[in-house]
Amino acid sequence: MANAASMREEAESIAVKALGFVAADPELLPRFLAITGIEASSIRRAAAEPGFLAGVLQFILAHEPTLLRFSEETGTPPAAVGKALRALPLGNDDHERST
């Protein structure tokens, strides 16, 4: 299972980069907050919730220009973002929900 653990770590790393990317963008951050219903002051707490990082990646993947800009600015291949999403809890139906 070491491979699954390393895939999860890599996926979390990409998702954290994506969160930083969104948080640093004055146009993306308000849109992300509006879509998720999270207040800016609650992001740190929300980030600890299962599925939050998957939600960040879903947000990036939902808008191709945003995905391409994220990929270019971070050196993350676009396909790696989708792969990372699938490796995270709640990123697809193959993961059990944490309680």
C-alpha positions in Angstrom: 0.0 0.0 0.0 3.0 2.3 0.0 2.2 3.2 -3.6 -1.3 4.2 -2.7 0.1 6.3 0.1 2.6 8.0 -2.1 -0.1 8.7 -4.7 -2.2 10.2 -2.1 0.7 12.4 -0.8 1.4 13.6 -4.4 -2.3 14.3 -4.9 -2.5 16.3 -1.7 0.6 18.2 -2.8 -1.1 19.2 -6.1 -4.3 20.1 -4.3 -2.5 22.3 -1.8 -0.7 24.0 -4.8 -4.1 24.5 -6.4 -5.5 26.0 -3.2 -2.6 28.5 -3.1 -3.2 29.3 -6.7 -6.9 30.0 -6.1 -6.3 31.9 -2.9 -3.7 34.2 -4.6 -6.0 35.1 -7.5 -8.3 38.0 -6.8 -10.8 36.8 -9.4 -10.8 33.1 -8.6 -11.0 33.3 -4.8 -14.3 35.0 -4.6 -15.8 32.6 -7.2 -14.4 29.6 -5.3 -15.8 30.9 -2.0 -19.2 31.6 -3.6 -19.4 28.1 -5.2 -18.3 26.3 -2.0 -20.2 28.5 0.4 -17.0 28.8 2.6 -16.1 32.1 4.1 -12.5 33.3 3.6 -11.9 33.1 7.3 -12.9 29.4 7.4 -10.7 28.1 4.6 -8.0 26.8 7.0 -10.6 24.9 9.0 -12.4 23.6 5.9 -9.1 22.4 4.4 -9.0 19.7 7.1 -12.4 18.3 6.1 -12.5 15.2 3.9 -13.3 16.1 0.4 -12.1 19.7 0.6 -8.9 19.2 -1.4 -10.9 17.2 -4.0 -13.3 20.1 -4.2 -10.4 22.5 -4.9 -9.2 20.2 -7.8 -12.8 19.9 -9.1 -13.0 23.7 -9.1 -9.7 23.9 -11.1 -10.8 21.2 -13.5 -14.3 22.8 -14.1 -12.8 25.7 -16.1 -10.3 24.8 -18.8 -8.6 28.2 -19.0 -8.1 28.1 -15.2 -6.7 24.6 -15.4 -4.3 25.6 -18.2 -3.1 28.7 -16.3 -2.6 26.6 -13.1 -0.7 24.0 -15.1 1.5 26.6 -16.7 2.2 28.6 -13.5 2.9 25.5 -11.3 4.5 23.2 -13.9 1.8 20.6 -13.2 0.6 18.7 -16.3 -3.2 19.1 -16.7 -3.6 15.3 -16.7 -1.9 15.2 -13.3 -4.7 17.3 -11.8 -7.4 14.8 -12.8 -5.3 11.9 -11.6 -4.7 13.7 -8.3 -8.5 14.2 -7.9 -9.1 10.5 -8.3 -6.5 9.7 -5.6 -8.2 11.9 -3.0 -11.1 11.0 -0.7 -14.4 12.0 -2.3 -12.6 12.6 -5.6 -14.7 9.8 -7.1 -16.9 6.9 -6.0 -14.1 4.5 -5.3 -13.2 6.2 -1.9 -15.1 5.6 1.3 -16.2 8.7 3.1 -14.2 9.3 6.3 -16.2 9.8 9.4 
